[in-house]
């Protein structure tokens, strides 16, 4: 099943030192913002390097309305690839990695 983009354009902002993320619902925005900021901090990615964050919803099976995961596509100023944060629909981080020419120390790159 193809990945379905629920939020065509994601807003990002640096307010009070936090990256603001706007996924599919306001409730998820608050919960996912915390988890994404923690994942970036764990990877030692400086907040100033974050250019944008896009959160997409990935369907998992026939009942995709309630059975889905979230993917955070994080664009950095320092590279042209992405830092990926894969999460459950509850915003629990499952995996992190980099893609393209983005390299973060200790992270796999695909």
ABEGO torsion letter per residue (X at the ends): XBBBBABABBBBBBBGGBBBBBBABAAAAAAAAAAAAAAAAAAGBBAAABABBBBBBBBBEABAAABBBBBBBBBBAABABBBBBBBBAAGBBABBBBBEABBBBGBBBX
